[in-house]
Every structure is written in C-alpha cells, then in structure tokens.
Amino acid sequence: MRTFIPSFFAASLAFSAFAGDATVIEKTPGLVGFWTFGEDAGQKRVSQGTPEKHPLTEVNGPIKRVPGGPFSGFSADLNGHQYLEIKHAETGDLNIAGKDAQVTLFAVVRIVDLKKSRTIAGMWSEGKGANDDTGTRQYALLMNMPTYGGPRNLVPHISSEGGVTMRADGSKFPWCADYAATKLEVPEEQWCTLAFTYDSKYIRAYINGVLDSRHLDAVKDKRNDPYFTKEGPDGKDRGMNPYYHGRGIFKYDPALHAQTKISPSDFTVGARMAVGSMTGEATIGKFGGLAVFNRALSDAEMQKLHQAADVGSIQP
C-alpha cells in the first residue's frame, strides 16, 4: 500500500530539502561552533557536532526560519534589526584570544543591501566610533569597509588592542585598521560562502572557497601610512589579502581593562556594536550555516567546506 502524504506536507519536504553535507564541517578538526539554523523562530539556535552547545539567543524578537539552506534545509532570515548573540560570560571556547591564537570563521549566507549589511559574525565591540579607544574587539567577519580600501569587499578583522590600531611608535589610528580586503565584491542576492582564517600572523579572506588574493596599492587602497607600507614582515608592506597582522587577538582582562574599556564583547551573528549602536550596520539576509574553528584552516580545507555547502543547489 502506498503511503498518502498530504500535498502541503510534501511541498514542505521539497522546499526544506537540504543541499549540503554537514558531516564535512563536523569532521574538520578544530571545530568549536557550528550552527545550521534549522530551529524555528523563538527557539535558540544550537551548535552541532561541537564540545559545547553555544545556544544563540534572538535579540529584538523572534527571527524567522525560512525554507532553503545548505545543512538543515532552512535558514535564519535577518531583517537588519534583529540578530543573534551569546553573552561574553557564556562564550566558552568561542572566546578565542591571546598572542598565538588562531581562528577560522566560515559562513553560508545570502546577503541583501551591502550598504547596510556589514556584519557576519564574531566577537567585536567597537564602542562609540572614531578615536574611541574603549572597544573590546577580538575577531570578526565584516563587509564593506571603505576607510582603508575595502568598499563592498569582504574585510575580516583582527584586533590585538581591542580599541583602535596602534603604530609601532605608539601613535593611534582613529579606527581599527587591521583587516584583509578582497578584490571581489561580496555577492548580493545570491547564496555564497564567505570565510576568513587567521594563523596568528596573516589574515586571509575567502569568497566561495577561494583565497581572493590582492596586493597592496598604497594610494588607491588608502593605506599609504608607514604602518601599512613599512611595518610588515622585514620592514615591507603588510599586503591586502593576505594581510599581515601578527600581534595576536585581544584578550579582555578585568584587572587591566575594567576602568578603560567597555564591557567585553559578546559573540554575535548579524550585528556588532559599531558607532554606539548594535543595529546601525546589522545585516539583512539569510544565514544558512556558520562555523568557527580554533585554528587556521588551509586553502584546501576552505575549498572543501565551500563544496560541502553546495550553494548552487540551495533554494533562492
């Protein structure tokens, strides 16, 4: 006897069929966070295949779950006003910091409106804006930062100071200036993978599994300051992608920072504290997968993660 499946249920199954292979992500060494966003609105999104569950909490109301996603068949639909967070005290092994720290962040997303949508995920609190050194930045995958040559590009950031970037002589930039920048623009209105690695020396940015190499053009890229041109390896430039950082990731210490810094950064998805607001540069779009690793993955591993997402097969 054939089993009868109501048409509405069959349609739901068809639309929620997932394209990717989550086991590839789960079997990659160093995984500390992996969210597939299959939970319904109002539910915490829980990490799978990791030692800690890292439940992501909705901020500013329930976040819609919509059909179409690489690993669960669904995605979280962000509207530019809502985001997901884990409070700093509960970040556990997502709190990647220290002189020799390494990190990889990999996301499967469909971005809308790069003018507003600037944030994928990370631990990144900037404070009030230019010349504010009270920030508690750590690591973040960001987009469209034109100040130092990253307009509409993928621009992963690492901060060793938490606040603004400092030159070797102790003088300060008005912003955190330490980020890689791709040649390609971040794709809009299409599923893609966006990622970066930091091996304690270099930041590398990847679009659709490929390291989008870019050499420094000091004038065009607004990086003609000696910090960019002469404070890289062997007194040479820092590059653009890869970008040489080499000073580790900021680690909040209450004994050292309680009087001079804002609260330590939470782990957030789709938004960050920037210019005094959590939602001024919050992202509009769909999040179908997000993974964090406590090491820098190789180029081959990044390509393997991209292939596992199978973005070409995801329902638009």
N, C-alpha and C positions, 0 to 999 in steps of 0.2 A: 504493500500500500504506500502510495506517495504521501509524504507529509505536506499538509497545507500550510503555507507561510503567507500571512496577510500581506497585501501589496504594500501597505505603508511600512511594515517591518522589513520587508525585502528591500525596499528603497533605502531604508536607513542603513541596512547592512552594506548595500552597494556604495553609498556615499561615505561610510566610515571605514571602508577597506583601506588598509594602510600599505604604503608602497615600500617603506624602508625595512632595514634589518637591525633591530635594537641590540641584538646579541653582539654585533660587531663593536658597538660602543662599550657594552658591558664587559667585554673581554679585553679591552685595551688597558694595559697596565697604568696605574696611577689615577684611575677614575675616583673622584670624591663626590661628584654631584651629577645626576642625570635625570632630567625631567622630560616627560613625553606629553604632558598636558592633556591626558585623557579624562581627567576628572571633570565633573560638571561644575557649573557656576555655583559659587557658595562653598565649595569644598577646597581644602588645602591641596596644593599640588605637591606630591611626594616623590622624592628621588628614588630611583630603582637601580638595583644592582650595585649598591654602594654600602659601605660600612655604616654610615649614618643616613637617616631618612630625610633630613633637611626639608621639612614641610614649608612651602611657600605660602604666605598669608596674603589674601587680597587686601588692597588699600583703596578706599573710596568706592566701595560697593562691589557686588558680585561681578566677576569677569566672565563674559560669555564663553562657552565652549561651542565651537562650530565644527562642522564636518570638514575633513581634509587635513591630513598631517602625516608625517613620514613614519612615525613609530607607534602611535596609538590609533591612528585613523582620525584624530581630532587635533585641534589647536586652540590655544587661548587667543581670543580676539581683543586686542588692546585698542582703546579709543583715544589715547592721548591725555586722558585724565586719571586713568587707573593704572596701577602697577602691582607688582608682587614683591614681597620682602621677607627677609629673615633678620630679626634683630641681632645686633652685633654680639651680644652675650650668648646667643644660641647658634652662631655660625659654625662652631666646631672646626672641622678640618677644611672648611671653605675659607677660613681666615688665614690665607696664605701670605706670609710676611717674613722679612728678615734679609740679611745681607746676601745669602746664597739661594734665596727662594726662587723656584721656577713655577710657571703656571701656563696652562693652555685653556682657552675658552672657545667652544665650538657651538654655533647656533644655526638652526634651520628656521628661516623666517621669510615672511612676505611683507616687505616694508612699503608703507604709504607715506608720501609727503616728507621728503628729506629735509625740507626747510624747518619743520618742527621736530621730526623724528631723529633724535640724536643718540639715543642710548639703547644698547642691547642689554648688557648686564655687567655686574662687578661689585666691588666694594670701593665706593668713590663718592666722597662728600667734599664739595669744593668750598662751601661757605658762601660769602656774600658777593663775590665777584672779583674784579681786577684789584691787584695789590693786597688782597686779603690772604694773609699767611696762616690763618687758623684752620685750614682744611685738614681733613684726615683721609686723603686719597691713598689708595693702595694699587688696585689694578682694575681696568675696565675696558670693555669693547665698545667704542664710541664711533660716531659717524659725523661727517660734515663739520669739520673744524677748520675754518679758513685762516685763522690767525697766523699759523705757521705752515701754510701751504697744503692744507687738506680739504679744500672745498668739495663737498659731495663725495669725498673718498671715505674708505674705511680707515679709521685712525685709532688703533689700540694704544692705550696709555698705561704707563707705569710711573709711579711716584716713589722716590726714596725719602722725600721730605714731608709728605702729607700736604703741605701747603704749596707755595709757588716754587718754581725751579730756581736753584741757586747755581751761579757760576763758580768756577774753581776759586776765584778771589773773594767769594762770599757775597758778592752783589746779587740782586734778585731780579728775576723777570716778573712782570705783572701777573702771569698765569703759569700753570704747569705747561712746560714746553716740550716735555719728553713723550713723543709719540711717533710711531711709524705712520706712513701715509702711502696708500696705493696709487698707482697710475689710473686704474679704472675707477669709475664711479660705482657706488653701491647700487645694485639693481633695484628698481622700483616696480611695484605692481607685478612681481613675479617671485616665485619661490626660489630661494638660493641658500647657499651655506656661507656664513661669514665666521671667520675664526682668527685667532692670533696665538702665538707662542712667545714665551719669554724664558730664555735659558740662563738667566742671571747676568747675561751680557747684552744680547741682542733681542729686540722686539721684531717679530715678523708677522705680517698681515697676509691673510689668505682669503681670496674670493673664489667660491666654488672649487675649493680644494687645491688651488694653485697659489703659490707664493708670487704675488704680483710685484716683481722687482722694480725698484725705482731708484735712480741715482739722484743725488742732491744737485739742484741748480740753485745756488745760494741766493741769487737775486730774485728769480722767479718764484721760488718757494718761500720767500720772506725769512730766510734763515742765513743771513749774511753776518750775524753776530759771531764773534770768535768762539762762543760756546759751541756753535754748530760746526764751524769750519776748522777749528784748531784743537778742540778738546776731545776728539775721538781717539781711537787707537793710534799710538805712535805719533801723536800730535796732528793727526789728519782729521778729516771731517767725519761726522757721525753717520752719514748716509741718510736715506729716507725710508727704504724698505729693502733689506733690514735696516733698522735704526739702532745705533749703539747707545746703550744706557749704562749698564754695568755697575750701578750703585745699590742694587737691591731694592726691596719693597718696604715701604714704611710700615713700622710696627708700633701701634699705639701702646704707650706705657703711662698709666695714670700718674705715676710718680714724677714723670718728666713732662707730661703734656696736659695735665688737668687744668692748669692755670693759663695755658697759651693756646689750646686747641679746642675746637668744638667737639661734640660727642664723637666717639669712634664710629667709623662708617658701618652701616648695615650692608648686607648682601641684598641687592635689589635687581629686579628684572623689569626692563621697560622704562626706567626712570632713574634719576640720580639727583642729589642736592647740587644745584647749579644756580649761581646768582641769587641765592636766598630762597629758591623755590624747588620743590620736588617735581613739579609737573610742567614747568616752563619749556623744557626740552624733552618731555616724555614722548614715547613712541606710539605711533598709530600703525597697526598691522597685526599680522598673525604670527604667533610663536608656536612652532610645531615640535621643536626639540632644543634642548640646551644641555651642554655637558661641560664640566670643569675637571681638569686634571692637575695634579700637583707636580707635574714635570712638563718639560717642553717636548712635544711630540715631533717626530721627524717629518720631512716633506712627504715621504711615502705613507706614513700613518695618517697625515692630514688628508691625502687623496683617498685613502681607504675609508675614512669617516664620511667624506663627501659622497663617495659612491654608495655607502650604506644608506644614506638619506634618500637617494633616488628621486631628486627633486622634480625631474621631468615627468614623473608619474603621479605627482600629488594633485588632487583636485584643486583648481584655482579658487 
